[in-house]
């Protein structure tokens, strides 16, 4: 399966650890974005490793499945993104 992983980690030390883990599973595309080609087992292992590191109250990681049987699915671990309440008038 082809997965894009995006993360928002509030603390530098944890962010560095997560970056290193993801680097061993895929290719670094942008500051907090990785592309990974994974088997089901590799995905489960990666997700478990990341879940142990994050602080779910402040951190979040998103997994966007682009190919494979989970295509179109988005999974999240950690806190939900902040709500943007900005109103624009035209």
Secondary structure, DSSP 8 states (H G I E B T S, - for coil): -EEEEEEE-SSHHHHHHHHHHHHTTSEEEETTEEEEE--HHHHHHHHHHHHHHS-TTT-EEEEEEEESTTTT-EEEEES-----------
